[in-house]
């Protein structure tokens, strides 16, 4: 590992040494996995990884989180969250992620106090500052620590550190919540989430690893890296049949390719400036 990266990993360990204990918001993604690994390494039993379980997450993500937690050896609990009972969340305004993160951090704060643990930690990294992330505001309001941001650690650096530490999910693609597939101001419903989850399972079954099914009511807009177009088109009929069985009338392939956070591209200045590279 390069010296600069070794320095940042040392700083990350040092940061956790300043805490008497920590509850980590643990999704099973690489960002929170790195934090959980280092927290467990430094704090031992005083580190508690917490995975939110709800309708907005795929069940496969919960299973991944449980597997990674076992690999790390950290204390791990599942916490049922109730975003779908929150009208502010289901209205799906541009502040949707704020309401979700605020609710989660409030619950984690209560758990931290109950367990006698000092800090609530979440995994935003330096690259997240380049997109519209209202959840960052919630983290600030609730006093959550964001070690990757504090140390200016980028996503690439997170993956390099995770690989160095032997985390099996070091190259796992990002997996934001299913609500992120629904355009703003279209309400989040369990039926829409179900269709998206089942549609993305079809994409996974084709052997694709990076994809989004953007839900536009009767239209399924598929985003995959341009390099995977040929693989998808070779299975076009199978996919179209499957998605139409789910209730989509039209199946489209976005020629821009995969764009993380593409639902933010319609937001106007000064609220957000989006300059995403599509792959």
Steps between C-alpha positions, in 0.01 A plus 500: 500500500632845408640718782225762471236231537684343793500841666124538455436152636714584802300822545175305477613266775614797709162667456319196642746491791359836607157338549401296803252307286310525173179394330567472127227532237592183314338434163741231386642733235872559478499842675323382814687169489836677513384710794358195676822303451718777639259577784496132602878483471542800731197480732423128511170439682451877528417507129147409394401470134132568431324413175167661419237258369207638303300485178736743327792257509542174313507189718826405332663811651400389849653159437820661374521716813456195722770311311751787514431556869580133566821531300605803703390346829325815617191517718212542258128565535215550254278800562153522346434847364167640390563745216181392327296627796651848461296719265793739460705211362236340280409837343841466330594865487859607446548466877408130505850388597510757779189357666631145463843577643356713781271216609785248490745719691239576764450127553875435505550781750244343733669162465842653570371657821337173602826311441715766664692563179630847425472554126274431205708449185389501137683439175480803272825540306668795331346425160150537645557875517483508119132400484174609658502331842239644738583222742825682576293776659331247728836361609613848596179575688514177702871524571597179320870450436609457137862380518546458124392860444701627794814344351408584137505133398364438149307198373804373315706523818226323695513208257880486512500496880224239511693277260818543706309396814358193327136603486325271252266778384773750417378525139127473571297745287308769687143399588290803591146448624228398256321832544785663308364337183178702519486856359455777756137587577379155397394345833698209636269200541562138590362393162750719313785376719396140440496545121843664504652230722359220285608676181855544627508134598439422132800715409713326760395162364641603161843520662511879522656650812455877449150612410200711594138456400355852500125486552294734282158345562432301180864535387799308635813700413807282536842646575804276459861576399534542125739207493217272620256598224586198286445260791159647576389512138593136455235427764259771387192282444532326836533832681212667317267209575598504866453874543166499320382227735576740783269757341729720293363584156826632357860390558776746409880500513652837590765571237696720742593187687510463876487830690512491878252753638342558160167595659674815627582622150172687469561708812568867434758742637563619763361188669751270339758485229526156346791413277504123495701285265300215357661167424 
